[in-house]
């Protein structure tokens, strides 16, 4: 942020939450859920440029920092790539499942001047995308939060279900 303040550059912060991971864990066990998380992380990284940063924040939440991306439309293109990549079927234990994603976008400096305010803005946009079930795009007055987000529901493919683990 210090460099961007000095140079006048901006960046985008994307908050990404996997939708449906809990049902994978509940239905097929935590090993399957862990495998889905590993594949999701690889797919997120594949959508990033070399200068971008992707990190797992915990549970089923990820964050991406996109330096030099200060236009909401450019950030929305990246968010859409993430959503498409995460929606593709994931092979687990010889079966296939899919998870969805909700993505919230916050732009520096437009949506916040501190890490805390940017994270809050990205999280709020992510939760708005979960609630809307589709693209949520606001055109707020100057100085207020702008968010673009997309939500795809999770689904388990009926033709290629993961075989349930026996529990003792």
C-alpha positions as CSV (number, residue, x, y, z in Angstrom):
1,X,0.0,0.0,0.0
2,X,2.9,2.3,0.8
3,X,4.3,1.9,-2.7
4,X,0.9,2.4,-4.3
5,X,0.3,5.6,-2.2
6,X,3.7,7.0,-3.4
7,X,3.2,6.0,-7.1
8,X,-0.6,6.7,-7.3
9,X,-1.1,3.1,-8.5
10,X,-4.0,1.1,-7.3
11,X,-4.7,-2.6,-6.8
12,X,-7.6,-4.9,-6.4
13,X,-8.3,-7.2,-3.5
14,X,-10.6,-10.1,-4.2
15,X,-12.2,-12.1,-1.4
16,X,-13.2,-15.6,-2.6
17,X,-15.4,-18.1,-0.6
18,X,-16.0,-21.6,-1.9
19,X,-19.6,-22.5,-1.8
20,X,-20.5,-26.1,-1.1
21,X,-17.3,-27.3,0.6
22,X,-19.1,-28.0,3.8
23,X,-21.5,-30.4,2.0
24,X,-18.5,-32.2,0.4
25,X,-17.0,-32.6,3.9
26,X,-20.2,-33.7,5.5
27,X,-21.1,-36.1,2.8
28,X,-17.8,-37.6,1.7
29,X,-15.4,-36.8,4.6
30,X,-12.7,-34.3,5.3
31,X,-10.1,-36.0,3.1
32,X,-12.3,-35.3,0.1
33,X,-12.8,-31.8,1.3
34,X,-9.0,-31.3,1.7
35,X,-8.5,-32.6,-1.8
36,X,-11.1,-30.1,-3.2
37,X,-9.3,-27.3,-1.3
38,X,-5.9,-28.3,-2.9
39,X,-7.4,-28.3,-6.4
40,X,-9.2,-25.0,-5.8
41,X,-5.9,-23.4,-4.6
42,X,-4.2,-24.7,-7.8
43,X,-7.0,-23.3,-10.0
44,X,-6.9,-19.9,-8.2
45,X,-3.1,-19.7,-8.8
46,X,-3.6,-20.6,-12.5
47,X,-5.8,-17.5,-12.8
48,X,-3.2,-15.2,-11.4
49,X,-0.4,-13.3,-13.1
50,X,3.2,-13.7,-11.7
51,X,2.9,-10.4,-9.9
52,X,-0.4,-11.3,-8.2
53,X,-0.6,-12.8,-4.7
54,X,-3.1,-15.6,-3.8
55,X,-3.5,-16.9,-0.2
56,X,-5.8,-19.2,1.7
57,X,-7.2,-17.1,4.6
58,X,-8.6,-20.1,6.4
59,X,-11.4,-22.6,6.0
60,X,-12.8,-22.1,2.5
61,X,-11.8,-18.5,2.1
62,X,-9.1,-17.2,-0.2
63,X,-7.8,-13.7,-1.0
64,X,-6.1,-12.4,-4.1
65,X,-4.1,-9.1,-4.5
66,X,-3.9,-7.9,-8.0
67,X,-1.3,-5.1,-8.3
68,X,-1.9,-2.5,-11.0
69,X,-5.6,-3.5,-11.3
70,X,-7.6,-0.4,-10.4
71,X,-10.5,-0.6,-12.9
72,X,-13.6,-2.5,-11.6
73,X,-14.2,-4.0,-15.0
74,X,-10.7,-5.5,-15.1
75,X,-11.1,-6.9,-11.6
76,X,-14.5,-8.3,-12.6
77,X,-12.8,-10.2,-15.5
78,X,-10.4,-11.8,-13.1
79,X,-13.2,-12.7,-10.7
80,X,-15.1,-14.3,-13.6
81,X,-12.1,-16.3,-14.6
82,X,-11.9,-17.5,-10.9
83,X,-15.5,-18.5,-10.9
84,X,-15.3,-20.4,-14.1
85,X,-12.2,-22.2,-13.1
86,X,-13.6,-23.2,-9.7
87,X,-16.9,-24.4,-11.2
88,X,-15.3,-27.1,-13.3
89,X,-15.7,-30.6,-11.9
90,X,-13.1,-31.8,-9.4
91,X,-12.2,-35.5,-9.5
92,X,-12.1,-36.9,-6.0
93,X,-11.8,-40.6,-5.2
94,X,-12.7,-41.6,-8.7
95,X,-15.9,-39.5,-8.7
96,X,-16.6,-35.9,-9.5
97,X,-18.0,-32.9,-7.6
98,X,-18.3,-29.2,-8.1
99,X,-18.1,-26.2,-5.8
100,X,-19.2,-22.7,-6.5
101,X,-17.6,-19.5,-5.6
102,X,-18.6,-16.1,-4.3
103,X,-16.2,-13.3,-5.1
104,X,-16.1,-9.8,-3.7
105,X,-13.9,-7.0,-5.0
106,X,-12.4,-4.0,-3.3
107,X,-10.2,-1.5,-5.1
108,X,-7.4,0.6,-3.5
109,X,-7.7,3.5,-3.0
110,X,-11.3,3.8,-4.0
111,X,-12.8,1.4,-1.4
112,X,-10.4,2.0,1.4
113,X,-7.1,3.5,2.4
114,X,-6.1,0.8,5.0
115,X,-5.8,-3.0,4.8
116,X,-8.6,-3.3,7.3
117,X,-11.1,-1.2,5.4
118,X,-10.2,-3.0,2.1
119,X,-10.7,-6.4,3.6
120,X,-14.1,-5.3,5.1
121,X,-15.1,-3.9,1.7
122,X,-14.1,-7.1,-0.2
123,X,-15.9,-9.3,2.4
124,X,-19.0,-7.2,2.2
125,X,-19.0,-7.5,-1.5
126,X,-18.5,-11.3,-1.3
127,X,-21.4,-11.6,1.1
128,X,-23.6,-9.5,-1.2
129,X,-22.8,-11.9,-4.0
130,X,-23.8,-14.8,-1.9
131,X,-27.1,-13.1,-1.1
132,X,-27.8,-12.0,-4.7
133,X,-27.1,-15.3,-6.4
134,X,-25.8,-13.4,-9.4
135,X,-23.8,-10.5,-10.5
136,X,-24.1,-7.6,-8.1
137,X,-22.7,-4.4,-9.4
138,X,-23.2,-1.1,-7.8
139,X,-22.4,2.4,-9.1
140,X,-22.2,4.3,-5.9
141,X,-21.4,7.9,-5.4
142,X,-17.7,8.8,-5.3
143,X,-16.0,7.8,-2.1
144,X,-18.3,4.8,-1.3
145,X,-17.8,1.1,-1.8
146,X,-18.2,-0.4,-5.2
147,X,-18.4,-4.1,-5.6
148,X,-18.7,-6.6,-8.3
149,X,-19.3,-10.2,-7.4
150,X,-20.6,-13.4,-8.8
151,X,-22.0,-16.4,-7.1
152,X,-22.4,-19.9,-8.5
153,X,-24.2,-22.5,-6.4
154,X,-22.5,-25.7,-5.7
155,X,-23.6,-29.0,-7.1
156,X,-22.6,-32.6,-7.0
157,X,-22.8,-34.3,-10.3
158,X,-25.4,-37.0,-10.2
159,X,-23.7,-39.2,-12.9
160,X,-20.4,-39.3,-11.2
161,X,-20.9,-39.1,-7.5
162,X,-18.1,-39.6,-5.0
163,X,-18.6,-42.8,-3.2
164,X,-19.4,-42.1,0.4
165,X,-16.8,-43.1,3.0
166,X,-17.8,-45.6,5.6
167,X,-17.6,-44.1,9.0
168,X,-16.7,-46.2,12.1
